[in-house]
Amino acid sequence: MKKKVNTQPKLKIRKGDLVMVIAGDSKGTQGKVLEVLLEKNRAIVEGANMVSKHTKPSAATPNGGIVKKEATLHVSNLMLIDAKTGKTTRIGKKRDSEGKSVRISKKSGEEIK
């Protein structure tokens, strides 16, 4: 019997991170990550990649109509914004004093909370 191997890569961007869109129609847009879809390597960013969704009248939306909402973006098109410098940065991993793996900013060397 073969052992099941986890081939899912760990993403460097997490929910709640402040990111900038670096490619696509929403290039230059900054926003908070609302949701990360691990299986598809995609994320939903607040205020970026807005699409028009046509909705039928329902209990939640009695009038229906066209609703603007965020669509997913591939994580390769997102870059984290460093809290210290306010500029985009790459993300690295380091072990802290307790031996836990933490994310660090490549530009400032600060730990990402």
ChimeraX commands (.cxc) that place a marker at each C-alpha (Angstrom):
marker #1 position 0.00,0.00,0.00 radius 0.5
marker #1 position 1.40,3.38,-1.02 radius 0.5
marker #1 position 1.74,6.13,1.52 radius 0.5
marker #1 position -0.19,9.28,0.60 radius 0.5
marker #1 position 2.20,12.21,0.15 radius 0.5
marker #1 position 1.10,15.78,0.79 radius 0.5
marker #1 position 2.09,17.66,-2.37 radius 0.5
marker #1 position 0.30,20.86,-1.34 radius 0.5
marker #1 position 2.85,23.69,-1.13 radius 0.5
marker #1 position 2.70,25.97,1.91 radius 0.5
marker #1 position 1.79,29.51,0.86 radius 0.5
marker #1 position 3.69,32.51,2.18 radius 0.5
marker #1 position 0.58,34.72,2.16 radius 0.5
marker #1 position -2.02,34.30,4.89 radius 0.5
marker #1 position -5.44,35.66,5.77 radius 0.5
marker #1 position -5.20,39.16,7.25 radius 0.5
marker #1 position -1.92,40.11,5.53 radius 0.5
marker #1 position -1.64,43.52,3.85 radius 0.5
marker #1 position -0.64,42.86,0.22 radius 0.5
marker #1 position -0.17,44.70,-3.06 radius 0.5
marker #1 position -1.28,43.36,-6.44 radius 0.5
marker #1 position 1.81,43.33,-8.69 radius 0.5
marker #1 position 0.26,42.04,-11.94 radius 0.5
marker #1 position -3.05,42.07,-13.80 radius 0.5
marker #1 position -5.89,44.57,-14.13 radius 0.5
marker #1 position -5.74,45.51,-10.42 radius 0.5
marker #1 position -1.97,46.17,-10.48 radius 0.5
marker #1 position -0.94,48.61,-7.73 radius 0.5
marker #1 position -4.00,47.96,-5.55 radius 0.5
marker #1 position -3.35,47.44,-1.85 radius 0.5
marker #1 position -5.69,45.50,0.39 radius 0.5
marker #1 position -6.13,42.97,3.15 radius 0.5
marker #1 position -6.31,39.25,2.31 radius 0.5
marker #1 position -9.87,38.14,3.11 radius 0.5
marker #1 position -9.52,34.45,2.22 radius 0.5
marker #1 position -6.84,32.04,0.95 radius 0.5
marker #1 position -7.79,29.05,-1.20 radius 0.5
marker #1 position -4.93,26.57,-0.62 radius 0.5
marker #1 position -6.05,23.97,-3.17 radius 0.5
marker #1 position -6.04,26.49,-6.02 radius 0.5
marker #1 position -3.13,28.74,-4.84 radius 0.5
marker #1 position -5.47,31.74,-4.97 radius 0.5
marker #1 position -6.51,34.51,-2.59 radius 0.5
marker #1 position -9.29,37.10,-2.30 radius 0.5
marker #1 position -8.01,40.63,-1.66 radius 0.5
marker #1 position -10.23,43.42,-0.33 radius 0.5
marker #1 position -11.02,45.95,-3.09 radius 0.5
marker #1 position -8.98,44.19,-5.80 radius 0.5
marker #1 position -10.13,42.31,-8.93 radius 0.5
marker #1 position -13.74,43.49,-8.68 radius 0.5
marker #1 position -16.27,41.66,-10.87 radius 0.5
marker #1 position -19.98,42.21,-11.56 radius 0.5
marker #1 position -22.18,39.33,-10.45 radius 0.5
marker #1 position -25.78,39.14,-11.62 radius 0.5
marker #1 position -28.06,37.98,-8.80 radius 0.5
marker #1 position -31.64,36.79,-8.82 radius 0.5
marker #1 position -34.08,38.24,-6.30 radius 0.5
marker #1 position -34.00,36.22,-3.06 radius 0.5
marker #1 position -34.68,36.66,0.65 radius 0.5
marker #1 position -31.19,38.13,1.16 radius 0.5
marker #1 position -31.40,40.43,-1.88 radius 0.5
marker #1 position -35.09,41.20,-2.54 radius 0.5
marker #1 position -34.38,43.37,-5.61 radius 0.5
marker #1 position -31.62,41.23,-7.15 radius 0.5
marker #1 position -29.56,43.04,-9.78 radius 0.5
marker #1 position -25.85,43.47,-10.37 radius 0.5
marker #1 position -23.54,43.17,-7.35 radius 0.5
marker #1 position -19.85,44.14,-7.37 radius 0.5
marker #1 position -17.63,41.66,-5.50 radius 0.5
marker #1 position -13.99,40.57,-5.26 radius 0.5
marker #1 position -12.78,37.64,-7.37 radius 0.5
marker #1 position -9.76,35.47,-6.60 radius 0.5
marker #1 position -6.20,36.32,-7.63 radius 0.5
marker #1 position -3.29,33.92,-8.00 radius 0.5
marker #1 position -0.84,34.26,-5.09 radius 0.5
marker #1 position 2.06,34.81,-7.53 radius 0.5
marker #1 position 0.43,38.17,-8.40 radius 0.5
marker #1 position 0.49,39.31,-4.75 radius 0.5
marker #1 position 3.34,40.71,-2.69 radius 0.5
marker #1 position 3.36,41.37,1.04 radius 0.5
marker #1 position 3.74,44.96,2.26 radius 0.5
marker #1 position 6.39,45.38,4.97 radius 0.5
marker #1 position 4.92,46.99,8.10 radius 0.5
marker #1 position 8.18,48.82,8.91 radius 0.5
marker #1 position 9.05,50.31,5.50 radius 0.5
marker #1 position 5.61,50.34,3.83 radius 0.5
marker #1 position 7.10,48.84,0.65 radius 0.5
marker #1 position 6.61,45.42,-0.93 radius 0.5
marker #1 position 8.89,42.65,0.31 radius 0.5
marker #1 position 9.62,38.99,-0.18 radius 0.5
marker #1 position 9.01,36.54,2.66 radius 0.5
marker #1 position 11.52,34.24,4.32 radius 0.5
marker #1 position 11.38,31.68,7.14 radius 0.5
marker #1 position 13.48,31.57,10.30 radius 0.5
marker #1 position 13.40,29.75,13.61 radius 0.5
marker #1 position 12.76,31.93,16.66 radius 0.5
marker #1 position 14.26,31.45,20.14 radius 0.5
marker #1 position 11.67,28.78,21.00 radius 0.5
marker #1 position 12.40,26.80,17.82 radius 0.5
marker #1 position 9.13,27.77,16.08 radius 0.5
marker #1 position 9.24,28.64,12.38 radius 0.5
marker #1 position 8.27,32.29,11.78 radius 0.5
marker #1 position 7.88,34.41,8.65 radius 0.5
marker #1 position 10.32,37.30,8.25 radius 0.5
marker #1 position 10.49,40.25,5.87 radius 0.5
marker #1 position 13.49,40.06,3.51 radius 0.5
marker #1 position 13.78,43.88,3.35 radius 0.5
marker #1 position 13.74,44.79,7.04 radius 0.5
marker #1 position 14.43,41.41,8.67 radius 0.5
marker #1 position 11.44,41.95,10.97 radius 0.5
marker #1 position 9.11,39.14,12.00 radius 0.5
marker #1 position 5.72,39.20,10.24 radius 0.5
marker #1 position 2.86,38.97,12.72 radius 0.5
marker link #1:1,2 radius 0.2
marker link #1:2,3 radius 0.2
marker link #1:3,4 radius 0.2
marker link #1:4,5 radius 0.2
marker link #1:5,6 radius 0.2
marker link #1:6,7 radius 0.2
marker link #1:7,8 radius 0.2
marker link #1:8,9 radius 0.2
marker link #1:9,10 radius 0.2
marker link #1:10,11 radius 0.2
marker link #1:11,12 radius 0.2
marker link #1:12,13 radius 0.2
marker link #1:13,14 radius 0.2
marker link #1:14,15 radius 0.2
marker link #1:15,16 radius 0.2
marker link #1:16,17 radius 0.2
marker link #1:17,18 radius 0.2
marker link #1:18,19 radius 0.2
marker link #1:19,20 radius 0.2
marker link #1:20,21 radius 0.2
marker link #1:21,22 radius 0.2
marker link #1:22,23 radius 0.2
marker link #1:23,24 radius 0.2
marker link #1:24,25 radius 0.2
marker link #1:25,26 radius 0.2
marker link #1:26,27 radius 0.2
marker link #1:27,28 radius 0.2
marker link #1:28,29 radius 0.2
marker link #1:29,30 radius 0.2
marker link #1:30,31 radius 0.2
marker link #1:31,32 radius 0.2
marker link #1:32,33 radius 0.2
marker link #1:33,34 radius 0.2
marker link #1:34,35 radius 0.2
marker link #1:35,36 radius 0.2
marker link #1:36,37 radius 0.2
marker link #1:37,38 radius 0.2
marker link #1:38,39 radius 0.2
marker link #1:39,40 radius 0.2
marker link #1:40,41 radius 0.2
marker link #1:41,42 radius 0.2
marker link #1:42,43 radius 0.2
marker link #1:43,44 radius 0.2
marker link #1:44,45 radius 0.2
marker link #1:45,46 radius 0.2
marker link #1:46,47 radius 0.2
marker link #1:47,48 radius 0.2
marker link #1:48,49 radius 0.2
marker link #1:49,50 radius 0.2
marker link #1:50,51 radius 0.2
marker link #1:51,52 radius 0.2
marker link #1:52,53 radius 0.2
marker link #1:53,54 radius 0.2
marker link #1:54,55 radius 0.2
marker link #1:55,56 radius 0.2
marker link #1:56,57 radius 0.2
marker link #1:57,58 radius 0.2
marker link #1:58,59 radius 0.2
marker link #1:59,60 radius 0.2
marker link #1:60,61 radius 0.2
marker link #1:61,62 radius 0.2
marker link #1:62,63 radius 0.2
marker link #1:63,64 radius 0.2
marker link #1:64,65 radius 0.2
marker link #1:65,66 radius 0.2
marker link #1:66,67 radius 0.2
marker link #1:67,68 radius 0.2
marker link #1:68,69 radius 0.2
marker link #1:69,70 radius 0.2
marker link #1:70,71 radius 0.2
marker link #1:71,72 radius 0.2
marker link #1:72,73 radius 0.2
marker link #1:73,74 radius 0.2
marker link #1:74,75 radius 0.2
marker link #1:75,76 radius 0.2
marker link #1:76,77 radius 0.2
marker link #1:77,78 radius 0.2
marker link #1:78,79 radius 0.2
marker link #1:79,80 radius 0.2
marker link #1:80,81 radius 0.2
marker link #1:81,82 radius 0.2
marker link #1:82,83 radius 0.2
marker link #1:83,84 radius 0.2
marker link #1:84,85 radius 0.2
marker link #1:85,86 radius 0.2
marker link #1:86,87 radius 0.2
marker link #1:87,88 radius 0.2
marker link #1:88,89 radius 0.2
marker link #1:89,90 radius 0.2
marker link #1:90,91 radius 0.2
marker link #1:91,92 radius 0.2
marker link #1:92,93 radius 0.2
marker link #1:93,94 radius 0.2
marker link #1:94,95 radius 0.2
marker link #1:95,96 radius 0.2
marker link #1:96,97 radius 0.2
marker link #1:97,98 radius 0.2
marker link #1:98,99 radius 0.2
marker link #1:99,100 radius 0.2
marker link #1:100,101 radius 0.2
marker link #1:101,102 radius 0.2
marker link #1:102,103 radius 0.2
marker link #1:103,104 radius 0.2
marker link #1:104,105 radius 0.2
marker link #1:105,106 radius 0.2
marker link #1:106,107 radius 0.2
marker link #1:107,108 radius 0.2
marker link #1:108,109 radius 0.2
marker link #1:109,110 radius 0.2
marker link #1:110,111 radius 0.2
marker link #1:111,112 radius 0.2
marker link #1:112,113 radius 0.2
view
